[in-house]
Amino acid sequence: MAETKIRVVSIGEVMIELSRGNDGRFSVASGGDTFNTAVYLARKGVDVAYATALGDDPYSDGILALASAEGVASDLVLRVAGRLPGLYMIETNAAGERTFSYWRDMAPARDLFELPEWGRISESLLSAGVIYFSGITLSLYSNIGLGRFLAMLEMARKNGAKVVFDGNYRPRAWKGDISRTRTVFMEALKRVDMALPTFDDEALLWGDASPEATIERMQAFGIAEIVVKNGHNSALVAAGGQREFVAVPEVVKPLDTTAAGDSFNAGYLAARLAGEDPIAAAAAAHRLAAQVIQHRGAIMPRTATAVH
């Protein structure tokens, strides 16, 4: 994956974000796991587009303006008249750990592969260099939408695209249906070249006893490159027949852990696209995530991002 300036298409949902500050007041921003990753990829100089659906309201306009300001291409964003984007609220405790509340059941992003223009999204996937999505992406779609999306992934891989997946399992998004979740995830994993899971999520969904167990389960699907994120402990990298733990360079006290994994994924993928080896890429990913968790909200100020 040492090619330069290939296009990454990130797919999912971007929402209105309400985050409570130290004074108890809420600030309004935008975020969503795969969108956060797209923003941090763009800040690293990667050519990235975001695929989703939004409404025709001022908040949707604001999200598109943010994408434009961040250098994330929005030509794959469909607009739906009379609809509003989803909303989520972040509350953080003294340790910086966050809890989320969501209002998103009617968000147009859920209908991306069933809207009249869905074929345009599919065509873009067939010409993408890298396709990035998550378990949250999968949780959005109906069985019809999932069928179309998974078929497009398969065709895109035949055209040479690399598929990158972060499990990002959120039980509430799947309405507690573990059986359906596992079935959908397994179908997705058959079409993945690089996996960037978080161990806690994998343990919750699959009962994995260790990051090594996660590696072994995913390698059974033929996934060539796997990085298991394990919080402040380390990341376990499996690629090229080797496994190595990459320690967090410096453990920092988080102000807000929102988007820690999303930014790690961006740091890793950007480094790999720039030709770095997996170990060096994981170290770069740790550094970016350490910056992000020292700021509130999903997307830290641009001035705080070190581009290198």
N, C-alpha and C positions, 0 to 999 in steps of 0.2 A: 504493500500500500504506500509506496514511496512516491507515487505520482503527485504532481503539483497542480493546483487549480482545477481539479475535477470538481464537479458539482455535487454537493451533499444535499439531499432532500430530507428534511426532518418532518415527521407527520404526527399530528395529535391535536391538542386543544390548548388554546391560550385564553385565559380568563381575566376578569377584573379581580385585583387583589386588594383586600383591606388588611392592613397590618397595624396593630396597636403599638404606639410608641411609649416611651417612659412616662410621658405626661397623661397617659390613658386615652389619648385621642388616636383616631385611626387615620392613616394616610392611604391614598388611593394610588395603586400602580397596576401593573399587569404581570402575569406569569402563568406558568404551566410547564410541566417537566421537560417535554421535548422542545418547547419554545425557549426555555431557559438555556438548554444546551445549544440551540441554534444561535442565540445571542452571543454566548461565550465563544462559540466556534468563529463567528464573524469577527469578534474582537481579536481573535488570533490570526485573522487574515484569510480564513477559509471561505470559499465561494459556497454559500449556503442559502437555500430557499426553504420557506415554511409552507406546508400544505395543511389547510384547515378550512373551516367555514365560519363566517361571522355574520352578524346582522347588518342592517343598514342604519344603525343608530350612532350617536356621537361617541359612545364608548368603543364601538368597533372601529370608528374612524381613528380614535386615539391609539388603539392597538396597532393599526396599520402605520400610523405616524411614528410610533415607537420602533416598529420593525424597520422602517425606512431610515430612521436616525441611526439605528444600530448596524445598518448594512445588510440586513436580512431581506432577501428578495421575497416579495409578496405576490408574485404573478400566479401563484398556486393557491391563493386564498379566494374562495368562492363567497359571494355575498347573498344573503337570503332576506328578502323584504319582510319587514314586520317582526323580525326575531331579534333576540338579545343574546350576547355572549354569557357564559356561565360566570358565577361569582364565587369567590372563596375568601374566608377570613382566617388569618393566622393569629394564634395566641402563643406566646412563648413563656416558659417558666424561667426561674432564676438560673438554671443551668444552660439556658439557650435552646432547650428541646422544645419542639413546636407541636401544636395540635391544630388540625384544620377542620373547618366547617364549610360545607359546600351547598350551593344552590345552582344546579347545572343540568337538571333532567331535561330541560327544553332547549338546551344550547344547540345551535345549528351544526356544531362540529360533529355531533353524533350521527348526522345524516350525510356526511361527506361523500360516501360511496353509493348514495342513493339519490342524490340531487341530479337534476337534468344534465348538469355539466360535469358529472363525475368522470366521464371519459377523458376529459382534458387532464385531470389529475393522473389517471392511469397512464396516459401517453407520456407524461413527464417522468413517471417512475421508470418507464421502459428505456429512457435515455439518460437516467441518472448514473453517476459514478458510484455514489454511496447512498444507501437508503437507511435512515435512522428512525427507530420507533421504540415504543416501550409497552410494558404490560398495561399501563394506563391507556395508551392508544387503543389497544385491543379491547379494553373494557367499554369503550365508547360505542362500538358498532353492533348492529343487529347481526343475526346469522347471515343475512343477505349481504350486508356490508362486509362482514368478515370474509365471506367466500370470495367476493370480488377482490378485496385487498390481498388475501393470501395468493390468489391466482396471479395477480400482478407481480407480487414478490418473486414468484417462481419464474415468470417470464423475464423479469428484469435481471435475475441472476443468469439466465441463459444468454442475455445480452451483455454480460460482463459486469453487472453491478455487484458491489459488496454490500451485504445486508448486516446491519449492526443493531443489536437488541439489548435493552436494559429491562429486566423482568419487572421491576417497580410494582410489586404486587400490593394492592390496596383492597382488603376484603370487602369493604363497604361498596366499592365501585362494582363489585361482582355480586352484590346482594347476598353474600355469604355462600354462594353456590360453588363450592370447591371443586366438585366434579366437572362442571362446565369449564371452570377456569383452567383446570389441568388439561382438559381436552383441547381447549383453544391454544394454550401455551405450547403443548406438544406439537400441534400443527405448525405453529410459528417457528419453533426451534428446528424443525426439519428444513427450514429455509434460511438459516442464519449462518453467517461466516464469522462474525465476531460477537461475543456475548460479554456484557458488562454488568453482571448482576450484583446485588447487595446481599451479603450472607443472611442477615436477619430476615429479609423477605423470602429467600429460598428455604430457610428453615421453617418459616411459618407455612408456606404453601406445600412444600414437599417433605418436610421432616428431616432435612439434611442435618447431619450431626456435626459437620465441620466444613470449612471452605474446600478441603480436599474432596469431600463427598459431593459437593456441588460441581466441582471440576469433572469428576468421574461421570456423574449423571449427564452433564452437558456434552462431554466428549462422546458419549454413546450416540448422540445425534450427528456426529461427524463435524462438530464445530471446531475449527482449527485454532482459534485464538480466544482465550477466555481470561477475564480479569475479575476476580471476586473481591469486591469492596467489603471491608470489615471495620468500618468506623475508624476510630483513632488507633486501632491495633496495627493494621497493615493492609496491603492488598496482595492477593495471591495471583500471580501471573502464570498462565500455562500457554505456551506457544512454542512451535518448533521442536516438540518432543521434550521440552524442559519445563520445570516448575520452579518458581522462585518467589519468596515472600519479599515484598518491597515495603520497607518500614516508612511510616510517616516521618518526614525529616525533623519536624518540630511540632509537638503537640501544643495546640493553642486552646485557650478557653473560649468556647464559642459564644457569640452574642445571639446568634440565630442560625440554626443548622439548615434552614430552608435552602434548597438547591445545592447542598453539599455534593450529593451524588451526581446531580445534573452537570455541575461544573467540572467534577472529576472526569466524567465521560467526555466533555468537550476538550479538556486539557489532554486527555489520553489520545483521542481521535485526531486532534490537531497535530500532535507530535508525531503520530504514526504517519499521517498524510505528508508531513514534512520530512519523512525518512528516518525518524528516530527508531531505535529498536524498542521492543516492548518494555524492557526494564526502565530505560530512560524515560519512556513515555509515561509510565506509572509514576515515576518521581515528579515529572512535570505536572501530572494530574493532581498529585497530593498538594503541590505548591499552590495551584490555582484554587482548589477547594479550601485550603487554609485561609486564603484571602477572603473568599466569599462568606465564610461563616463568621467573619468579624464585622459583618454588616447586616442590617435588618432587611428582610424581604428577599425575594428570589434573585433580583438582579441588582448587583452593587453598582455604585456610581462609576461612570466610565473612567473618571480620573483615578480610580483605585485599581484599575486593571493594568497589570504589567504585560505589555505585548512583546513577546520575544520568540 
